[in-house]
Amino acid sequence: MARMQDASARAGDVIERNHVRISGPDDAPVLVLAHGFGCDQTMYSRLLPHFEGRFRVVLFDHVGSGRSSLAHYDAVKYSTLDQYVDDLLELCDALHLTDVTLIAHSFSAMLAIAAAVKSPEIFRDLVLLAPTPSYIDDADADYEGGFSRADIDGLMESLDDNHLAWAAMMAPVIMKNPEVPQLTDELEQSFCRVDPLVMRSFARVAFLSDVRPLLPRVEVPTLIVQCTNDSLAPLHVGDYMEAHMPRARVVVLEAEGHVPQVSAPEETSRAILQFLAER
């Protein structure tokens, strides 16, 4: 009885810490959806109707984002990718999730790669939306991440100087689709909701992490979903990932921008469902 109570308390702690929400049949295949930098689980709201009913869908917010528990946020602990990876694995363990399909957007694609290397037994497959293993160019390794270190430093400085101005500047660059301005507004508001101190620390983890050495060690099947005209994750990055991951393949959407689950949920869900059906 004591063990059951301890396990229930641990699950409750994780649910509260990461504002976990679960829907769908208990015996259905499990989808865990991990959001990107500056966002929260609501970024998947347009995608959910395509999966609910057929899957057990698990949504959560990274600590410091959305409606997660800010009491658990520690700038030192969350200054590297490792703590985010540990949080994800603890969530899966505490909720007894196995055979998981992890759908991870942008920054979360990095932690998905690291988590799949650290605990491959948990995951059935990975779906990486607009991913990159590193944003920074590396001439010595013939790798083009799309940004120089000076570019990233400038991005960080502008965020440090004025959080709200940074959000207004970056949201349209990231979202694209100017003909639907409410999408950019949603992303800008999401950026603005994050505590500025969390945003700055989170940005450094997102833009300075490098998981390229882990790519050959990812054993689970992986779908890399790329977008046309993505300012943060250009198409050649997907080619690089596919070439270095033993069980990965790329699909390129017609959708533009870096947030296809928002701008093109139908096309994005079709690509994911086709991949899952083939598995």
C-alpha positions as CSV (number, residue, x, y, z in Angstrom):
1,M,0.0,0.0,0.0
2,A,2.8,2.4,0.9
3,R,4.5,1.8,-2.4
4,M,1.3,2.5,-4.3
5,Q,0.8,5.7,-2.3
6,D,4.4,6.7,-3.0
7,A,4.0,6.0,-6.8
8,S,0.7,8.0,-6.8
9,A,2.3,10.9,-5.0
10,R,5.3,10.9,-7.4
11,A,2.9,10.9,-10.4
12,G,1.0,13.7,-8.8
13,D,4.1,15.7,-8.3
14,V,5.1,15.3,-12.0
15,I,1.6,16.2,-13.2
16,E,1.7,19.4,-11.1
17,R,5.2,20.3,-12.0
18,N,4.7,20.0,-15.8
19,H,1.0,20.7,-15.9
20,V,0.4,17.3,-17.6
21,R,-2.9,16.6,-19.4
22,I,-3.9,13.2,-20.6
23,S,-6.7,12.3,-22.9
24,G,-7.8,9.2,-24.9
25,P,-8.3,5.5,-24.1
26,D,-5.9,4.0,-21.6
27,D,-5.1,1.1,-23.9
28,A,-4.5,3.2,-27.0
29,P,-1.1,3.9,-28.5
30,V,0.7,6.7,-26.5
31,L,1.6,10.0,-28.0
32,V,3.7,12.4,-25.9
33,L,3.8,16.0,-27.3
34,A,6.7,18.2,-26.4
35,H,6.6,21.9,-27.2
36,G,9.3,24.2,-28.4
37,F,11.2,27.2,-26.9
38,G,9.0,30.1,-25.8
39,C,5.8,28.1,-26.2
40,D,3.6,25.7,-24.3
41,Q,1.3,22.8,-24.9
42,T,-1.4,25.0,-26.4
43,M,0.7,25.2,-29.6
44,Y,-0.6,21.7,-30.3
45,S,-4.3,22.6,-29.9
46,R,-4.9,22.6,-33.7
47,L,-3.3,19.2,-34.1
48,L,-5.2,17.4,-31.3
49,P,-8.5,16.8,-33.2
50,H,-6.6,14.6,-35.6
51,F,-5.3,12.3,-32.9
52,E,-7.8,12.3,-30.1
53,G,-9.9,9.2,-29.9
54,R,-7.3,7.0,-31.6
55,F,-4.4,7.7,-29.2
56,R,-3.7,8.3,-25.6
57,V,-2.4,11.9,-25.9
58,V,-0.1,13.3,-23.2
59,L,0.6,17.0,-23.2
60,F,2.9,18.8,-20.8
61,D,4.7,22.1,-20.3
62,H,8.4,22.4,-19.7
63,V,9.3,23.8,-16.3
64,G,9.2,27.6,-16.6
65,S,6.7,27.5,-19.5
66,G,3.0,27.6,-19.8
67,R,1.2,26.5,-16.6
68,S,4.1,24.5,-15.2
69,S,5.1,25.0,-11.6
70,L,7.5,27.9,-11.5
71,A,8.4,26.8,-7.9
72,H,10.4,24.0,-9.6
73,Y,12.3,26.3,-11.9
74,D,16.0,26.8,-11.0
75,A,18.1,28.7,-13.5
76,V,21.2,26.6,-12.7
77,K,19.4,23.3,-13.1
78,Y,17.8,24.3,-16.3
79,S,20.9,25.9,-17.8
80,T,21.6,22.8,-19.9
81,L,19.6,20.3,-21.9
82,D,20.1,17.6,-19.3
83,Q,17.4,18.7,-16.8
84,Y,14.8,18.9,-19.6
85,V,15.7,15.4,-20.7
86,D,15.5,14.1,-17.1
87,D,12.1,15.7,-16.7
88,L,10.7,14.0,-19.8
89,L,12.1,10.6,-18.8
90,E,10.7,11.0,-15.2
91,L,7.3,12.0,-16.6
92,C,7.3,8.8,-18.7
93,D,8.4,6.7,-15.8
94,A,6.0,8.2,-13.2
95,L,3.0,7.8,-15.5
96,H,4.1,4.3,-16.6
97,L,4.3,5.3,-20.3
98,T,5.9,2.7,-22.6
99,D,6.1,2.2,-26.3
100,V,5.8,6.0,-26.6
101,T,5.7,8.0,-29.9
102,L,7.3,11.3,-29.0
103,I,6.3,14.2,-31.1
104,A,8.8,17.0,-30.4
105,H,8.9,20.5,-31.9
106,S,12.0,22.6,-32.5
107,F,14.0,22.8,-29.2
108,S,12.3,19.6,-28.0
109,A,13.6,17.7,-30.9
110,M,17.0,18.1,-29.3
111,L,15.8,16.7,-26.0
112,A,13.9,13.9,-27.8
113,I,17.2,12.8,-29.5
114,A,19.0,12.9,-26.1
115,A,16.2,11.0,-24.3
116,A,16.0,8.3,-27.0
117,V,19.7,7.7,-26.6
118,K,19.6,7.7,-22.8
119,S,16.5,5.5,-22.5
120,P,15.6,3.9,-25.9
121,E,13.4,1.3,-24.3
122,I,10.7,3.9,-23.6
123,F,10.2,5.0,-27.2
124,R,8.5,3.3,-30.1
125,D,9.5,6.1,-32.5
126,L,10.2,9.9,-32.7
127,V,8.5,12.5,-34.8
128,L,10.6,15.7,-35.0
129,L,8.9,18.8,-36.2
130,A,11.2,21.5,-37.7
131,P,14.2,20.1,-35.9
132,T,17.9,21.0,-35.8
133,P,20.7,19.3,-33.9
134,S,22.6,22.6,-33.7
135,Y,21.8,26.1,-34.8
136,I,25.4,27.1,-35.2
137,D,27.6,26.6,-38.3
138,D,30.6,24.4,-37.9
139,A,33.0,24.9,-40.8
140,D,35.4,22.3,-39.4
141,A,32.7,19.6,-39.6
142,D,31.2,21.0,-42.8
143,Y,28.0,21.7,-41.0
144,E,25.6,24.6,-41.7
145,G,23.2,25.2,-38.9
146,G,22.1,28.4,-40.4
147,F,23.6,30.8,-37.9
148,S,27.1,32.0,-36.9
149,R,28.0,32.2,-33.2
150,A,27.9,35.9,-33.6
151,D,24.4,35.7,-35.0
152,I,23.3,33.8,-31.9
153,D,25.1,36.1,-29.6
154,G,23.3,39.0,-31.2
155,L,20.0,37.2,-30.8
156,M,20.7,36.7,-27.1
157,E,21.7,40.3,-26.6
158,S,18.5,41.6,-28.2
159,L,16.4,39.3,-26.0
160,D,18.3,40.5,-22.9
161,D,17.8,44.1,-23.8
162,N,14.0,44.0,-24.4
163,H,12.0,40.8,-24.1
164,L,8.8,42.3,-25.6
165,A,10.5,43.9,-28.5
166,W,12.4,40.6,-29.2
167,A,9.0,38.8,-29.3
168,A,7.5,41.3,-31.7
169,M,10.6,41.0,-34.0
170,M,11.0,37.3,-34.0
171,A,7.4,36.0,-34.1
172,P,6.8,36.9,-37.8
173,V,10.2,35.6,-38.8
174,I,9.5,32.2,-37.1
175,M,5.8,31.8,-38.0
176,K,5.9,33.2,-41.6
177,N,2.4,33.0,-43.2
178,P,1.8,36.8,-43.1
179,E,-1.6,36.4,-44.8
180,V,-2.8,34.9,-41.5
181,P,-1.6,37.5,-38.9
182,Q,-3.4,35.9,-36.0
183,L,-0.9,33.1,-36.1
184,T,2.0,35.5,-35.6
185,D,0.0,37.2,-32.8
186,E,-0.4,33.9,-31.0
187,L,3.3,33.1,-31.1
188,E,4.2,36.6,-30.0
189,Q,1.8,36.4,-27.1
190,S,3.3,33.0,-26.2
191,F,6.8,34.5,-26.1
192,C,5.5,37.4,-24.0
193,R,3.8,35.1,-21.4
194,V,7.1,33.5,-20.4
195,D,8.9,35.1,-17.5
196,P,11.8,37.2,-19.0
197,L,14.4,35.5,-16.8
198,V,13.2,32.0,-17.8
199,M,13.1,33.1,-21.4
200,R,16.7,34.2,-21.4
201,S,18.0,31.0,-19.8
202,F,15.8,28.8,-22.0
203,A,17.0,30.7,-25.1
204,R,20.6,29.9,-24.3
205,V,19.8,26.2,-23.9
206,A,17.8,26.1,-27.1
207,F,20.2,28.0,-29.3
208,L,23.5,26.8,-27.9
209,S,22.9,23.1,-27.4
210,D,24.5,20.7,-29.9
211,V,23.3,17.1,-30.2
212,R,25.0,16.2,-33.4
213,P,27.3,13.6,-31.7
214,L,24.1,11.7,-30.5
215,L,22.5,11.4,-34.0
216,P,24.2,8.0,-34.9
217,R,23.1,6.6,-31.6
218,V,19.4,7.1,-32.0
219,E,18.1,3.5,-32.5
220,V,14.4,4.2,-32.8
221,P,12.7,5.0,-36.1
222,T,12.4,8.7,-36.6
223,L,10.4,11.0,-38.9
224,I,11.9,14.4,-39.6
225,V,9.2,16.8,-40.6
226,Q,10.5,19.9,-42.3
227,C,8.9,23.0,-43.7
228,T,9.4,25.1,-46.8
229,N,11.1,28.4,-46.1
230,D,11.9,27.8,-42.4
231,S,14.2,30.5,-41.1
232,L,15.5,28.4,-38.2
233,A,15.8,25.0,-39.7
234,P,16.7,25.1,-43.4
235,L,16.2,22.0,-45.5
236,H,19.9,21.0,-45.6
237,V,19.7,20.5,-41.8
238,G,17.1,17.8,-42.4
239,D,19.4,16.1,-45.0
240,Y,22.2,16.2,-42.5
241,M,20.1,14.6,-39.8
242,E,18.8,11.9,-42.1
243,A,22.4,11.1,-43.3
244,H,23.6,10.7,-39.7
245,M,20.6,8.9,-38.1
246,P,20.4,5.2,-38.9
247,R,16.6,4.9,-38.9
248,A,15.5,8.4,-39.9
249,R,13.7,9.7,-43.0
250,V,12.6,13.2,-44.0
251,V,9.3,14.5,-45.2
252,V,9.1,18.1,-46.5
253,L,5.8,19.9,-46.1
254,E,4.4,22.5,-48.4
255,A,3.8,24.5,-45.2
256,E,6.1,27.5,-44.6
257,G,7.6,28.7,-41.4
258,H,8.8,26.9,-38.3
259,V,5.6,26.0,-36.5
260,P,3.7,23.6,-38.8
261,Q,1.4,22.3,-36.1
262,V,-0.1,25.8,-35.9
263,S,0.1,27.0,-39.5
264,A,-0.7,23.7,-41.3
265,P,-2.2,21.2,-38.8
266,E,-3.9,19.1,-41.5
267,E,-0.8,18.6,-43.6
268,T,1.3,18.0,-40.5
269,S,-1.1,15.4,-39.0
270,R,-1.3,13.6,-42.4
271,A,2.5,13.2,-42.5
272,I,2.5,11.9,-38.9
273,L,-0.4,9.5,-39.3
274,Q,1.1,8.1,-42.4
275,F,4.4,7.4,-40.7
276,L,2.6,5.8,-37.7
277,A,0.5,3.7,-40.0
278,E,3.6,2.4,-41.8
279,R,5.1,1.4,-38.4
